[in-house]
Amino acid sequence: MKEKAVIIGGGLSGSLLAICLAKRGFEVELYERRSDMRTGKTEAGRSINLALSTRGIEALKKVGLADQVLHDAIPMNGRQMHSKIGELSYQPYGTAGQYINSVSRAGLNLKLIQLAGEYPNVKMFFNCKCTDANLKNNTATILKEDGTEVQVSGDVMFGTDGAFSAITSEMQKTNRFNYSQTYENYGYKELEIAPGKDGSFQIEKNALHIWPRGEFMMIALPNPEGSFTCTLFLGYEGTHSFANLKDEASVLEFFNTYFTDAVPLMPDLVKDFMENPIGNLVTVRCSPWVVNRFALVGDAAHAIIPFYGQGMNCSFEDVKDLDDLIEQHYPNWDTILDEYQKARIINANAIADLACKNFVEMRDLVGRPEFMKFKHVEHDLCDLYPEHFKSQYELVTFNTTPYSYAQAQDGKNEALINHLIEVGLDSDLNNKALILPLIEKYK
């Protein structure tokens, strides 16, 4: 009989991990602080739409959910930029046939919970909050909805309880545990572009929309019913900030000034703005991820800001890699967990850095002519030399090569493209005799 695994946290990575472990025959107990999503109760206004890409898809394939999730997703082939006066420009994400997928966090989490519930060796407990853990004896303290506490234990314990994980907090008390928590000076608020009266999409369906405004921005991702989930990223303080948007008049003046083309499409703008909470943007890094038989997975180990669309994909890749290692090395948990953290920590730190960099790109650079020229050259190189050149975005989003490799390659790609532009070869990219040696030189 396989061992017992306890999972603290039933979000995306926790529910996916529960399925993977159940498929391998483990007895699985999952504890989640929120109510059971299968009852129809979800938290609104607290989640940015997700961009599912190759890493996440590969993880979902392990549990047979990829096709079902992609059936309900909306492909986004590129970025659609909206200028202050409503002019549109477009940047494809990759080569022909490459796209990311807009999915609902709640909808995806529900699919995972439903599938986990189909396994007889999975027991799920909701409205159960982890308040403490004993890392030496493999136990955790769970506060139930009725106010009583219970001790739970397993042969292996996984903390998948998010950026402010109780398990991570307990690990901070151990010797030489490194931890950092960094907040951006920006928050976010969810809004909505409504569907047309006939249920149609009022702006381009197959794109991630960006209103870049330098100090702040808004994005929008499509939903199947014709609406778009919009997210405003804005400073907490300052001239343009949440602090200065306290009433209907100030909200409308701000949006009519900076998001002119979006306002007519947002009939509930003021209501949504006043009622939906302001979310925080936080990056969490820590190491080690493993203490004895406790291991961190997903945001509990590496919360990142959402500007590369890789938070979920990175967490799912944690689960996939962990599952692969269980297949290779079980029952040697020491090897499994040690190899897991060695493989994942360096890559989680890399994508955290890239997400911070991409925030500046999306907020400020995407609408600039020189940046658009750079992206045009980069896209042409990807099209003309697919076996020799891959953009950082392609390496991150449409591959499963390590994030750390994509990060290292970024500077080399930038140097190559800037050189091509400086010497005028950006207009002669078809000249393989000239271009291929340069690509090799900058690798």
Secondary structure as GFF3:
##gff-version 3
##sequence-region A 1 443
A	DSSP	beta_strand	4	8	.	.	.	ID=ss1
A	DSSP	alpha_helix	12	23	.	.	.	ID=ss2
A	DSSP	beta_strand	27	31	.	.	.	ID=ss3
A	DSSP	three_ten_helix	37	39	.	.	.	ID=ss4
A	DSSP	beta_strand	50	52	.	.	.	ID=ss5
A	DSSP	alpha_helix	54	62	.	.	.	ID=ss6
A	DSSP	alpha_helix	66	72	.	.	.	ID=ss7
A	DSSP	beta_strand	74	76	.	.	.	ID=ss8
A	DSSP	beta_strand	78	82	.	.	.	ID=ss9
A	DSSP	beta_strand	88	92	.	.	.	ID=ss10
A	DSSP	beta_strand	100	103	.	.	.	ID=ss11
A	DSSP	alpha_helix	105	116	.	.	.	ID=ss12
A	DSSP	beta_strand	122	125	.	.	.	ID=ss13
A	DSSP	beta_strand	129	134	.	.	.	ID=ss14
A	DSSP	beta_strand	139	143	.	.	.	ID=ss15
A	DSSP	beta_strand	149	153	.	.	.	ID=ss16
A	DSSP	beta_strand	156	159	.	.	.	ID=ss17
A	DSSP	alpha_helix	166	171	.	.	.	ID=ss18
A	DSSP	beta_strand	178	193	.	.	.	ID=ss19
A	DSSP	beta_strand	208	212	.	.	.	ID=ss20
A	DSSP	beta_strand	217	222	.	.	.	ID=ss21
A	DSSP	beta_strand	228	235	.	.	.	ID=ss22
A	DSSP	three_ten_helix	242	244	.	.	.	ID=ss23
A	DSSP	alpha_helix	248	258	.	.	.	ID=ss24
A	DSSP	three_ten_helix	263	265	.	.	.	ID=ss25
A	DSSP	alpha_helix	269	275	.	.	.	ID=ss26
A	DSSP	beta_strand	279	287	.	.	.	ID=ss27
A	DSSP	beta_strand	290	291	.	.	.	ID=ss28
A	DSSP	beta_strand	294	296	.	.	.	ID=ss29
A	DSSP	alpha_helix	299	302	.	.	.	ID=ss30
A	DSSP	alpha_helix	311	329	.	.	.	ID=ss31
A	DSSP	alpha_helix	333	360	.	.	.	ID=ss32
A	DSSP	pi_helix	361	365	.	.	.	ID=ss33
A	DSSP	alpha_helix	369	384	.	.	.	ID=ss34
A	DSSP	alpha_helix	392	397	.	.	.	ID=ss35
A	DSSP	alpha_helix	403	422	.	.	.	ID=ss36
A	DSSP	three_ten_helix	425	427	.	.	.	ID=ss37
A	DSSP	alpha_helix	432	441	.	.	.	ID=ss38
###
